[in-house]
């Protein structure tokens, strides 16, 4: 049995049927292709000799990827209006896919048209990190219309070569955001006196305003 690059050859003296098996454990995408089973039959007693060939094709399908969407930083819980947030799409492909593939990742909001880089969003190119494909979208400033909004990551995996024996697959995942109003409760102001004010001494104090992490600051004036 051969696929053009290797052969499994068996020479058997037998009376009756002969069965030869080739096992793939596991079947990988690199095993895709056209195979040929060739039987060279010879029988000296009756002076019989002939060759039989049968061909067949193994077509493989890339298994659906594992797709997960998370926030960065993770587990942020309820978000605050006026802050930015990064959403990360992580794609893991089965180890049995050992041929080159093209991975495309598309972001969308509430099932709408694909998102692109703009004043509202920054989307990173797909990168391969530790055997996982990563894409990040930054929502530049969360608004109350993002409360309950669902951001989806749609993944397409296709063979990089024009192989007629390998079929690609798709996967997706999403995350729904919870955003609360920015109110006075989100700001804490403290004044710090390092010493007791005394006339004639040098004196200073510090005023600190604590705001939610990742708050988008827009200078005025």
Secondary structure as UniProt FT lines:
FT   HELIX           29..31
FT   STRAND          33..43
FT   TURN            44..47
FT   STRAND          48..58
FT   STRAND          60..61
FT   STRAND          66..72
FT   STRAND          79..80
FT   TURN            81..82
FT   STRAND          85..92
FT   TURN            95..96
FT   STRAND          101..109
FT   TURN            110..111
FT   STRAND          121..123
FT   STRAND          127..129
FT   TURN            130..131
FT   STRAND          132..139
FT   HELIX           144..146
FT   TURN            147..148
FT   STRAND          150..159
FT   STRAND          166..167
FT   STRAND          169..176
FT   STRAND          179..180
FT   HELIX           184..186
FT   STRAND          188..193
FT   TURN            199..200
FT   STRAND          205..210
FT   TURN            213..214
//
